[in-house]
Amino acid sequence: MALPILNAMHFTALQSLRFLFLLLIFLSHYSFAGIPPLDAGGDCGVAFFFILSGFITAHSRGRQIEEGSYSHRKFLTSRFLKLYPLHLLCLGAALIIHWNYLSKKCYLCHEGRFGLG
C-alpha cells in the first residue's frame, strides 16, 4: 500500500507549528528582564513537538521503508552527526561563560564559603 504524499505546503505548515511549540517551550523555561516565565502549557507543547517530529520523520522515511532501502544505522549516524557537533559547541560555550562570568560572580557572592580560596 502506497503512503499518501503530502506536498511541500503541508510540511511547511507542520514545520511552522513545530517552531511555534518550540518557542512556547523555550518561553516557559526562561524569564526575561524580571518578567516571570510564560505559562503556555510547556508540557503539552513538548508532547505535541515530539509527536509532530515523529510523524514528520516517519513520513519522510516511509518510501525508503517501503522500498526496503531504509537503514536504521545510517539514519542514526546521520542524526548523530547532525546534532552532536552543535551539542559540543553549546557545551563549550556554556563552560566558557561559566568559567569567565558565573564562577567569579558565585565566588564573590558567597565570599569564598565553598573552599575556593
Distance bins in CASP14 RR format, pairs under 12 A and 6 or more apart:
PFRMAT RR
TARGET T0000
AUTHOR 0000-0000-0000
RMODE 2
METHOD distances of the structure
MODEL  1
1 62 0 0 0 0 0 1 0 0 0 0 0
1 65 0 0 0 0 0 1 0 0 0 0 0
1 66 0 0 0 0 1 0 0 0 0 0 0
2 62 0 0 0 0 0 1 0 0 0 0 0
2 63 0 0 0 0 1 0 0 0 0 0 0
2 65 0 0 0 0 0 1 0 0 0 0 0
2 66 1 0 0 1 0 0 0 0 0 0 0
2 67 0 0 0 0 0 1 0 0 0 0 0
3 55 0 0 0 0 0 1 0 0 0 0 0
3 58 0 0 0 0 1 0 0 0 0 0 0
3 59 1 0 0 1 0 0 0 0 0 0 0
3 60 0 0 0 0 0 1 0 0 0 0 0
3 61 0 0 0 0 0 1 0 0 0 0 0
3 62 1 0 1 0 0 0 0 0 0 0 0
3 63 1 0 0 1 0 0 0 0 0 0 0
3 64 0 0 0 0 0 1 0 0 0 0 0
3 65 0 0 0 0 1 0 0 0 0 0 0
3 66 1 0 0 1 0 0 0 0 0 0 0
3 67 0 0 0 0 0 1 0 0 0 0 0
4 10 0 0 0 0 0 1 0 0 0 0 0
4 59 0 0 0 0 1 0 0 0 0 0 0
4 62 0 0 0 0 0 1 0 0 0 0 0
4 63 0 0 0 0 0 1 0 0 0 0 0
5 11 0 0 0 0 0 1 0 0 0 0 0
5 59 0 0 0 0 1 0 0 0 0 0 0
5 60 0 0 0 0 0 1 0 0 0 0 0
5 62 0 0 0 0 0 1 0 0 0 0 0
5 63 0 0 0 0 1 0 0 0 0 0 0
5 66 0 0 0 0 0 1 0 0 0 0 0
6 12 0 0 0 0 0 1 0 0 0 0 0
6 13 0 0 0 0 1 0 0 0 0 0 0
6 14 0 0 0 0 1 0 0 0 0 0 0
6 15 0 0 0 0 0 1 0 0 0 0 0
6 55 0 0 0 0 0 1 0 0 0 0 0
6 56 0 0 0 0 1 0 0 0 0 0 0
6 58 0 0 0 0 0 1 0 0 0 0 0
6 59 1 0 0 1 0 0 0 0 0 0 0
6 60 0 0 0 0 1 0 0 0 0 0 0
6 62 0 0 0 0 0 1 0 0 0 0 0
7 13 0 0 0 0 0 1 0 0 0 0 0
7 14 0 0 0 0 0 1 0 0 0 0 0
7 59 0 0 0 0 0 1 0 0 0 0 0
8 14 0 0 0 0 0 1 0 0 0 0 0
8 15 0 0 0 0 0 1 0 0 0 0 0
9 15 0 0 0 0 0 1 0 0 0 0 0
9 16 0 0 0 0 0 1 0 0 0 0 0
10 16 0 0 0 0 0 1 0 0 0 0 0
10 17 0 0 0 0 0 1 0 0 0 0 0
10 55 0 0 0 0 0 1 0 0 0 0 0
10 56 0 0 0 0 0 1 0 0 0 0 0
10 59 0 0 0 0 1 0 0 0 0 0 0
11 17 0 0 0 0 0 1 0 0 0 0 0
11 18 0 0 0 0 0 1 0 0 0 0 0
11 52 0 0 0 0 0 1 0 0 0 0 0
11 55 0 0 0 0 0 1 0 0 0 0 0
11 56 1 0 0 1 0 0 0 0 0 0 0
11 57 0 0 0 0 0 1 0 0 0 0 0
11 59 0 0 0 0 1 0 0 0 0 0 0
11 60 0 0 0 0 1 0 0 0 0 0 0
12 18 0 0 0 0 0 1 0 0 0 0 0
12 19 0 0 0 0 0 1 0 0 0 0 0
12 56 0 0 0 0 0 1 0 0 0 0 0
13 19 0 0 0 0 0 1 0 0 0 0 0
13 20 0 0 0 0 0 1 0 0 0 0 0
13 52 0 0 0 0 0 1 0 0 0 0 0
13 56 0 0 0 0 0 1 0 0 0 0 0
14 20 0 0 0 0 0 1 0 0 0 0 0
14 21 0 0 0 0 0 1 0 0 0 0 0
14 48 0 0 0 0 0 1 0 0 0 0 0
14 49 0 0 0 0 0 1 0 0 0 0 0
14 51 0 0 0 0 0 1 0 0 0 0 0
14 52 1 0 0 1 0 0 0 0 0 0 0
14 53 0 0 0 0 1 0 0 0 0 0 0
14 54 0 0 0 0 0 1 0 0 0 0 0
14 55 1 0 0 1 0 0 0 0 0 0 0
14 56 1 0 0 1 0 0 0 0 0 0 0
14 57 0 0 0 0 0 1 0 0 0 0 0
14 59 0 0 0 0 1 0 0 0 0 0 0
14 60 0 0 0 0 0 1 0 0 0 0 0
15 21 0 0 0 0 0 1 0 0 0 0 0
15 22 0 0 0 0 0 1 0 0 0 0 0
15 49 0 0 0 0 0 1 0 0 0 0 0
15 52 0 0 0 0 1 0 0 0 0 0 0
15 53 0 0 0 0 1 0 0 0 0 0 0
15 55 0 0 0 0 0 1 0 0 0 0 0
15 56 1 0 0 1 0 0 0 0 0 0 0
15 60 0 0 0 0 0 1 0 0 0 0 0
16 22 0 0 0 0 0 1 0 0 0 0 0
16 23 0 0 0 0 0 1 0 0 0 0 0
16 52 0 0 0 0 0 1 0 0 0 0 0
16 56 0 0 0 0 0 1 0 0 0 0 0
17 23 0 0 0 0 0 1 0 0 0 0 0
17 24 0 0 0 0 0 1 0 0 0 0 0
17 45 0 0 0 0 0 1 0 0 0 0 0
17 48 1 0 0 1 0 0 0 0 0 0 0
17 49 0 0 0 0 1 0 0 0 0 0 0
17 51 0 0 0 0 0 1 0 0 0 0 0
17 52 1 0 0 1 0 0 0 0 0 0 0
17 53 0 0 0 0 0 1 0 0 0 0 0
17 55 0 0 0 0 0 1 0 0 0 0 0
17 56 0 0 0 0 0 1 0 0 0 0 0
18 24 0 0 0 0 0 1 0 0 0 0 0
18 25 0 0 0 0 0 1 0 0 0 0 0
18 45 0 0 0 0 0 1 0 0 0 0 0
18 46 0 0 0 0 0 1 0 0 0 0 0
18 48 0 0 0 0 1 0 0 0 0 0 0
18 49 1 0 0 1 0 0 0 0 0 0 0
18 50 0 0 0 0 1 0 0 0 0 0 0
18 51 0 0 0 0 0 1 0 0 0 0 0
18 52 1 0 1 0 0 0 0 0 0 0 0
18 53 1 0 0 1 0 0 0 0 0 0 0
18 54 0 0 0 0 0 1 0 0 0 0 0
18 55 0 0 0 0 0 1 0 0 0 0 0
18 56 1 0 0 1 0 0 0 0 0 0 0
18 57 0 0 0 0 0 1 0 0 0 0 0
19 25 0 0 0 0 0 1 0 0 0 0 0
19 26 0 0 0 0 0 1 0 0 0 0 0
19 49 0 0 0 0 1 0 0 0 0 0 0
19 52 0 0 0 0 0 1 0 0 0 0 0
19 53 0 0 0 0 0 1 0 0 0 0 0
20 26 0 0 0 0 0 1 0 0 0 0 0
20 27 0 0 0 0 0 1 0 0 0 0 0
20 40 0 0 0 0 0 1 0 0 0 0 0
20 45 0 0 0 0 1 0 0 0 0 0 0
20 48 0 0 0 0 1 0 0 0 0 0 0
20 49 0 0 0 0 1 0 0 0 0 0 0
20 52 0 0 0 0 0 1 0 0 0 0 0
21 27 0 0 0 0 0 1 0 0 0 0 0
21 28 0 0 0 0 0 1 0 0 0 0 0
21 40 0 0 0 0 1 0 0 0 0 0 0
21 41 0 0 0 0 1 0 0 0 0 0 0
21 42 0 0 0 0 1 0 0 0 0 0 0
21 43 0 0 0 0 0 1 0 0 0 0 0
21 44 0 0 0 0 1 0 0 0 0 0 0
21 45 1 0 1 0 0 0 0 0 0 0 0
21 46 1 0 0 1 0 0 0 0 0 0 0
21 47 0 0 0 0 1 0 0 0 0 0 0
21 48 1 0 1 0 0 0 0 0 0 0 0
21 49 1 0 1 0 0 0 0 0 0 0 0
21 50 0 0 0 0 1 0 0 0 0 0 0
21 51 0 0 0 0 0 1 0 0 0 0 0
21 52 1 0 0 1 0 0 0 0 0 0 0
21 53 0 0 0 0 1 0 0 0 0 0 0
22 28 0 0 0 0 0 1 0 0 0 0 0
22 29 0 0 0 0 0 1 0 0 0 0 0
22 40 0 0 0 0 0 1 0 0 0 0 0
22 42 0 0 0 0 0 1 0 0 0 0 0
22 45 0 0 0 0 1 0 0 0 0 0 0
22 46 0 0 0 0 1 0 0 0 0 0 0
22 48 0 0 0 0 0 1 0 0 0 0 0
22 49 1 0 0 1 0 0 0 0 0 0 0
22 50 0 0 0 0 0 1 0 0 0 0 0
22 52 0 0 0 0 0 1 0 0 0 0 0
22 53 0 0 0 0 1 0 0 0 0 0 0
23 29 0 0 0 0 0 1 0 0 0 0 0
23 30 0 0 0 0 0 1 0 0 0 0 0
23 38 0 0 0 0 1 0 0 0 0 0 0
23 40 0 0 0 0 1 0 0 0 0 0 0
23 42 0 0 0 0 0 1 0 0 0 0 0
23 45 0 0 0 0 0 1 0 0 0 0 0
23 49 0 0 0 0 0 1 0 0 0 0 0
24 30 0 0 0 0 0 1 0 0 0 0 0
24 37 0 0 0 0 0 1 0 0 0 0 0
24 38 1 0 0 1 0 0 0 0 0 0 0
24 39 0 0 0 0 1 0 0 0 0 0 0
24 40 1 0 1 0 0 0 0 0 0 0 0
24 41 1 0 0 1 0 0 0 0 0 0 0
24 42 1 0 0 1 0 0 0 0 0 0 0
24 43 0 0 0 0 0 1 0 0 0 0 0
24 44 0 0 0 0 1 0 0 0 0 0 0
24 45 1 0 0 1 0 0 0 0 0 0 0
24 46 0 0 0 0 1 0 0 0 0 0 0
24 48 0 0 0 0 1 0 0 0 0 0 0
24 49 0 0 0 0 1 0 0 0 0 0 0
25 37 0 0 0 0 0 1 0 0 0 0 0
25 38 0 0 0 0 1 0 0 0 0 0 0
25 39 0 0 0 0 0 1 0 0 0 0 0
25 40 0 0 0 0 1 0 0 0 0 0 0
25 41 0 0 0 0 1 0 0 0 0 0 0
25 42 1 0 1 0 0 0 0 0 0 0 0
25 43 0 0 0 0 1 0 0 0 0 0 0
25 44 0 0 0 0 1 0 0 0 0 0 0
25 45 1 0 1 0 0 0 0 0 0 0 0
25 46 1 0 1 0 0 0 0 0 0 0 0
25 47 0 0 0 0 0 1 0 0 0 0 0
25 48 0 0 0 0 1 0 0 0 0 0 0
25 49 1 0 0 1 0 0 0 0 0 0 0
25 50 0 0 0 0 0 1 0 0 0 0 0
26 32 0 0 0 0 0 1 0 0 0 0 0
26 37 0 0 0 0 1 0 0 0 0 0 0
26 38 0 0 0 0 1 0 0 0 0 0 0
26 40 0 0 0 0 0 1 0 0 0 0 0
26 42 0 0 0 0 1 0 0 0 0 0 0
26 45 0 0 0 0 0 1 0 0 0 0 0
26 46 0 0 0 0 0 1 0 0 0 0 0
26 49 0 0 0 0 0 1 0 0 0 0 0
27 35 0 0 0 0 1 0 0 0 0 0 0
27 36 0 0 0 0 0 1 0 0 0 0 0
27 37 1 0 0 1 0 0 0 0 0 0 0
27 38 1 0 1 0 0 0 0 0 0 0 0
27 39 0 0 0 0 1 0 0 0 0 0 0
27 40 1 0 0 1 0 0 0 0 0 0 0
27 41 0 0 0 0 0 1 0 0 0 0 0
27 42 0 0 0 0 1 0 0 0 0 0 0
27 45 0 0 0 0 0 1 0 0 0 0 0
28 36 0 0 0 0 0 1 0 0 0 0 0
28 37 1 0 1 0 0 0 0 0 0 0 0
28 38 1 0 1 0 0 0 0 0 0 0 0
28 39 1 0 0 1 0 0 0 0 0 0 0
28 40 1 0 1 0 0 0 0 0 0 0 0
28 41 1 0 0 1 0 0 0 0 0 0 0
28 42 1 0 1 0 0 0 0 0 0 0 0
28 43 0 0 0 0 1 0 0 0 0 0 0
28 44 0 0 0 0 0 1 0 0 0 0 0
28 45 0 0 0 0 1 0 0 0 0 0 0
28 46 0 0 0 0 1 0 0 0 0 0 0
28 49 0 0 0 0 0 1 0 0 0 0 0
29 36 0 0 0 0 0 1 0 0 0 0 0
29 37 1 0 0 1 0 0 0 0 0 0 0
29 38 0 0 0 0 1 0 0 0 0 0 0
29 39 0 0 0 0 0 1 0 0 0 0 0
29 40 0 0 0 0 0 1 0 0 0 0 0
29 41 0 0 0 0 0 1 0 0 0 0 0
29 42 0 0 0 0 1 0 0 0 0 0 0
29 43 0 0 0 0 0 1 0 0 0 0 0
29 45 0 0 0 0 0 1 0 0 0 0 0
29 46 0 0 0 0 0 1 0 0 0 0 0
30 36 0 0 0 0 0 1 0 0 0 0 0
30 37 1 0 0 1 0 0 0 0 0 0 0
30 38 0 0 0 0 1 0 0 0 0 0 0
31 37 1 0 1 0 0 0 0 0 0 0 0
31 38 0 0 0 0 1 0 0 0 0 0 0
31 39 0 0 0 0 0 1 0 0 0 0 0
32 38 0 0 0 0 1 0 0 0 0 0 0
39 45 0 0 0 0 0 1 0 0 0 0 0
40 46 0 0 0 0 0 1 0 0 0 0 0
40 48 0 0 0 0 0 1 0 0 0 0 0
41 47 0 0 0 0 1 0 0 0 0 0 0
41 48 0 0 0 0 1 0 0 0 0 0 0
41 49 0 0 0 0 0 1 0 0 0 0 0
42 48 0 0 0 0 1 0 0 0 0 0 0
42 49 0 0 0 0 1 0 0 0 0 0 0
43 49 0 0 0 0 0 1 0 0 0 0 0
43 50 0 0 0 0 0 1 0 0 0 0 0
44 50 0 0 0 0 0 1 0 0 0 0 0
44 51 0 0 0 0 0 1 0 0 0 0 0
45 51 0 0 0 0 1 0 0 0 0 0 0
45 52 0 0 0 0 1 0 0 0 0 0 0
45 53 0 0 0 0 0 1 0 0 0 0 0
46 52 0 0 0 0 0 1 0 0 0 0 0
46 53 0 0 0 0 0 1 0 0 0 0 0
47 53 0 0 0 0 0 1 0 0 0 0 0
47 54 0 0 0 0 0 1 0 0 0 0 0
48 54 0 0 0 0 0 1 0 0 0 0 0
48 55 0 0 0 0 0 1 0 0 0 0 0
49 55 0 0 0 0 0 1 0 0 0 0 0
49 56 0 0 0 0 0 1 0 0 0 0 0
50 56 0 0 0 0 0 1 0 0 0 0 0
50 57 0 0 0 0 0 1 0 0 0 0 0
51 57 0 0 0 0 0 1 0 0 0 0 0
51 58 0 0 0 0 0 1 0 0 0 0 0
52 58 0 0 0 0 0 1 0 0 0 0 0
52 59 0 0 0 0 0 1 0 0 0 0 0
53 59 0 0 0 0 0 1 0 0 0 0 0
53 60 0 0 0 0 0 1 0 0 0 0 0
53 79 0 0 0 0 0 1 0 0 0 0 0
54 60 0 0 0 0 1 0 0 0 0 0 0
54 61 0 0 0 0 1 0 0 0 0 0 0
54 62 0 0 0 0 0 1 0 0 0 0 0
55 61 0 0 0 0 0 1 0 0 0 0 0
55 62 0 0 0 0 0 1 0 0 0 0 0
56 62 0 0 0 0 0 1 0 0 0 0 0
57 64 0 0 0 0 0 1 0 0 0 0 0
57 65 0 0 0 0 0 1 0 0 0 0 0
57 70 0 0 0 0 0 1 0 0 0 0 0
57 75 0 0 0 0 1 0 0 0 0 0 0
57 76 0 0 0 0 0 1 0 0 0 0 0
57 78 0 0 0 0 0 1 0 0 0 0 0
57 79 0 0 0 0 1 0 0 0 0 0 0
58 64 0 0 0 0 0 1 0 0 0 0 0
58 65 0 0 0 0 1 0 0 0 0 0 0
58 66 0 0 0 0 0 1 0 0 0 0 0
58 70 0 0 0 0 0 1 0 0 0 0 0
58 75 0 0 0 0 0 1 0 0 0 0 0
59 65 0 0 0 0 0 1 0 0 0 0 0
59 66 0 0 0 0 0 1 0 0 0 0 0
60 70 0 0 0 0 0 1 0 0 0 0 0
60 75 0 0 0 0 0 1 0 0 0 0 0
60 78 0 0 0 0 0 1 0 0 0 0 0
61 67 0 0 0 0 0 1 0 0 0 0 0
61 68 0 0 0 0 0 1 0 0 0 0 0
61 69 0 0 0 0 0 1 0 0 0 0 0
61 70 1 0 1 0 0 0 0 0 0 0 0
61 71 0 0 0 0 0 1 0 0 0 0 0
61 72 0 0 0 0 1 0 0 0 0 0 0
61 74 0 0 0 0 0 1 0 0 0 0 0
61 75 1 0 0 1 0 0 0 0 0 0 0
61 76 0 0 0 0 0 1 0 0 0 0 0
61 78 0 0 0 0 0 1 0 0 0 0 0
61 79 0 0 0 0 0 1 0 0 0 0 0
62 68 0 0 0 0 1 0 0 0 0 0 0
62 69 0 0 0 0 0 1 0 0 0 0 0
62 70 1 0 0 1 0 0 0 0 0 0 0
62 75 0 0 0 0 0 1 0 0 0 0 0
63 69 0 0 0 0 1 0 0 0 0 0 0
63 70 0 0 0 0 1 0 0 0 0 0 0
64 70 1 1 0 0 0 0 0 0 0 0 0
64 71 0 0 0 0 1 0 0 0 0 0 0
64 72 0 0 0 0 0 1 0 0 0 0 0
64 74 0 0 0 0 1 0 0 0 0 0 0
64 75 0 0 0 0 1 0 0 0 0 0 0
65 71 0 0 0 0 0 1 0 0 0 0 0
65 72 0 0 0 0 0 1 0 0 0 0 0
65 75 0 0 0 0 0 1 0 0 0 0 0
69 75 0 0 0 0 0 1 0 0 0 0 0
70 76 0 0 0 0 0 1 0 0 0 0 0
71 77 0 0 0 0 1 0 0 0 0 0 0
71 78 0 0 0 0 1 0 0 0 0 0 0
72 78 0 0 0 0 0 1 0 0 0 0 0
72 79 0 0 0 0 0 1 0 0 0 0 0
73 79 0 0 0 0 0 1 0 0 0 0 0
73 80 0 0 0 0 0 1 0 0 0 0 0
74 80 0 0 0 0 0 1 0 0 0 0 0
74 81 0 0 0 0 0 1 0 0 0 0 0
75 81 0 0 0 0 0 1 0 0 0 0 0
75 82 0 0 0 0 0 1 0 0 0 0 0
76 82 0 0 0 0 0 1 0 0 0 0 0
76 83 0 0 0 0 0 1 0 0 0 0 0
76 84 0 0 0 0 0 1 0 0 0 0 0
77 83 0 0 0 0 0 1 0 0 0 0 0
77 84 0 0 0 0 0 1 0 0 0 0 0
78 84 0 0 0 0 0 1 0 0 0 0 0
79 85 0 0 0 0 0 1 0 0 0 0 0
79 86 0 0 0 0 0 1 0 0 0 0 0
79 87 0 0 0 0 0 1 0 0 0 0 0
80 86 0 0 0 0 0 1 0 0 0 0 0
80 87 0 0 0 0 1 0 0 0 0 0 0
80 88 0 0 0 0 0 1 0 0 0 0 0
81 87 0 0 0 0 0 1 0 0 0 0 0
81 88 0 0 0 0 0 1 0 0 0 0 0
83 89 0 0 0 0 0 1 0 0 0 0 0
83 90 0 0 0 0 0 1 0 0 0 0 0
84 90 0 0 0 0 0 1 0 0 0 0 0
84 91 0 0 0 0 0 1 0 0 0 0 0
85 91 0 0 0 0 0 1 0 0 0 0 0
85 92 0 0 0 0 0 1 0 0 0 0 0
86 92 0 0 0 0 0 1 0 0 0 0 0
86 93 0 0 0 0 0 1 0 0 0 0 0
87 93 0 0 0 0 0 1 0 0 0 0 0
87 94 0 0 0 0 0 1 0 0 0 0 0
88 94 0 0 0 0 0 1 0 0 0 0 0
88 95 0 0 0 0 0 1 0 0 0 0 0
89 95 0 0 0 0 0 1 0 0 0 0 0
89 96 0 0 0 0 0 1 0 0 0 0 0
90 96 0 0 0 0 0 1 0 0 0 0 0
90 97 0 0 0 0 0 1 0 0 0 0 0
91 97 0 0 0 0 0 1 0 0 0 0 0
91 98 0 0 0 0 0 1 0 0 0 0 0
92 98 0 0 0 0 1 0 0 0 0 0 0
92 99 0 0 0 0 1 0 0 0 0 0 0
92 100 0 0 0 0 0 1 0 0 0 0 0
93 99 0 0 0 0 0 1 0 0 0 0 0
93 100 0 0 0 0 0 1 0 0 0 0 0
93 101 0 0 0 0 0 1 0 0 0 0 0
94 100 0 0 0 0 0 1 0 0 0 0 0
94 101 0 0 0 0 0 1 0 0 0 0 0
94 102 0 0 0 0 1 0 0 0 0 0 0
94 103 0 0 0 0 0 1 0 0 0 0 0
95 101 0 0 0 0 0 1 0 0 0 0 0
95 102 0 0 0 0 0 1 0 0 0 0 0
95 103 0 0 0 0 0 1 0 0 0 0 0
96 102 0 0 0 0 0 1 0 0 0 0 0
96 103 0 0 0 0 0 1 0 0 0 0 0
97 103 0 0 0 0 1 0 0 0 0 0 0
97 104 0 0 0 0 0 1 0 0 0 0 0
97 105 0 0 0 0 0 1 0 0 0 0 0
98 104 0 0 0 0 1 0 0 0 0 0 0
98 105 0 0 0 0 1 0 0 0 0 0 0
98 106 0 0 0 0 1 0 0 0 0 0 0
98 107 0 0 0 0 0 1 0 0 0 0 0
99 105 0 0 0 0 0 1 0 0 0 0 0
99 106 0 0 0 0 0 1 0 0 0 0 0
99 107 0 0 0 0 0 1 0 0 0 0 0
101 107 0 0 0 0 0 1 0 0 0 0 0
101 108 0 0 0 0 0 1 0 0 0 0 0
102 108 0 0 0 0 0 1 0 0 0 0 0
102 109 0 0 0 0 0 1 0 0 0 0 0
103 109 0 0 0 0 0 1 0 0 0 0 0
103 110 0 0 0 0 0 1 0 0 0 0 0
103 112 0 0 0 0 0 1 0 0 0 0 0
103 114 0 0 0 0 0 1 0 0 0 0 0
103 116 0 0 0 0 1 0 0 0 0 0 0
104 110 0 0 0 0 0 1 0 0 0 0 0
104 112 0 0 0 0 0 1 0 0 0 0 0
104 116 0 0 0 0 0 1 0 0 0 0 0
106 112 0 0 0 0 1 0 0 0 0 0 0
106 113 0 0 0 0 0 1 0 0 0 0 0
106 114 0 0 0 0 1 0 0 0 0 0 0
106 115 0 0 0 0 0 1 0 0 0 0 0
106 116 0 0 0 0 1 0 0 0 0 0 0
107 113 0 0 0 0 1 0 0 0 0 0 0
107 114 1 0 0 1 0 0 0 0 0 0 0
107 115 0 0 0 0 1 0 0 0 0 0 0
107 116 1 0 1 0 0 0 0 0 0 0 0
107 117 1 0 0 1 0 0 0 0 0 0 0
108 114 0 0 0 0 0 1 0 0 0 0 0
108 116 0 0 0 0 0 1 0 0 0 0 0
108 117 0 0 0 0 0 1 0 0 0 0 0
109 116 0 0 0 0 0 1 0 0 0 0 0
110 116 0 0 0 0 1 0 0 0 0 0 0
110 117 0 0 0 0 0 1 0 0 0 0 0
111 117 0 0 0 0 1 0 0 0 0 0 0
END
